[in-house]
């Protein structure tokens, strides 16, 4: 339920700061999982959300995984060896106030090539192409956390500048939940360019 997610956020340990026109909030949940979010101060829109699971014993700190926004990877050869080709499709989520939105860059095919469908049972969206050049399945974690069903009618696609744009209209329950979360954030004390424990003022 949406309210269960809000309660989880309320009980997490929070640190927040205002920096570069963004409200940055770092959450630590009781199980050690961390979540970091950044919101645009003017619009309150979510710019990025990333997660870090608690590292298992004997393992170095685990990497951040992006749910919203994308990791800017330096273009150099690292210990993992070869870089991905710059021409490979790049998948990233960038939401708007009223929609969840994903952009898949480096997909040059015309819009009729793409088949984008909701699988309500498996709670995923599937993107495939008629030329068999691209295939991806992905969930909407926000909808999972709120335990809301996925519907095909909420989905739309567009294609421009070699980028496929997939838009899923946020249901009213999500909009209400996001509004409540923003109200909670307004109660937090935030440091300017410095960390501070977010105790409600």
BELDABEL-V516447 format. One record per backbone hydrogen bond with DSSP energy under -1.0 kcal/mol. NH is the residue of the N-H (numbers start at 0). CO is the residue of the C=O. If there is no record, write none. Layout:
# BELDABEL-V516447
<<NH & CO> <NH & CO>>
This chain:
# BELDABEL-V516447
<<4 & 0> <5 & 1> <6 & 2> <7 & 3> <8 & 4> <9 & 5> <10 & 6> <12 & 27> <14 & 25> <15 & 195> <16 & 23> <17 & 190> <18 & 21> <21 & 18> <22 & 38> <23 & 16> <24 & 36> <25 & 14> <26 & 34> <27 & 12> <28 & 32> <31 & 28> <33 & 51> <34 & 26> <35 & 49> <36 & 24> <37 & 47> <38 & 22> <39 & 44> <40 & 20> <43 & 39> <46 & 37> <47 & 37> <48 & 67> <49 & 35> <50 & 64> <51 & 33> <58 & 55> <64 & 50> <66 & 48> <67 & 48> <68 & 92> <75 & 73> <80 & 77> <87 & 84> <89 & 104> <91 & 102> <93 & 100> <95 & 98> <99 & 167> <101 & 165> <102 & 91> <103 & 163> <104 & 89> <106 & 161> <112 & 109> <113 & 110> <114 & 127> <116 & 125> <118 & 123> <122 & 118> <123 & 118> <124 & 137> <125 & 116> <126 & 135> <127 & 114> <128 & 133> <129 & 112> <131 & 128> <135 & 126> <137 & 124> <142 & 139> <143 & 139> <144 & 140> <145 & 141> <147 & 142> <153 & 150> <154 & 151> <155 & 166> <157 & 164> <159 & 162> <162 & 159> <163 & 103> <164 & 157> <165 & 101> <166 & 155> <167 & 99> <168 & 153> <169 & 97> <174 & 170> <175 & 171> <176 & 172> <177 & 173> <178 & 174> <179 & 175> <180 & 176> <181 & 177> <182 & 178> <183 & 179> <184 & 180> <185 & 181> <186 & 183> <187 & 184> <190 & 15> <192 & 17> <197 & 13> <198 & 196> <200 & 186>>
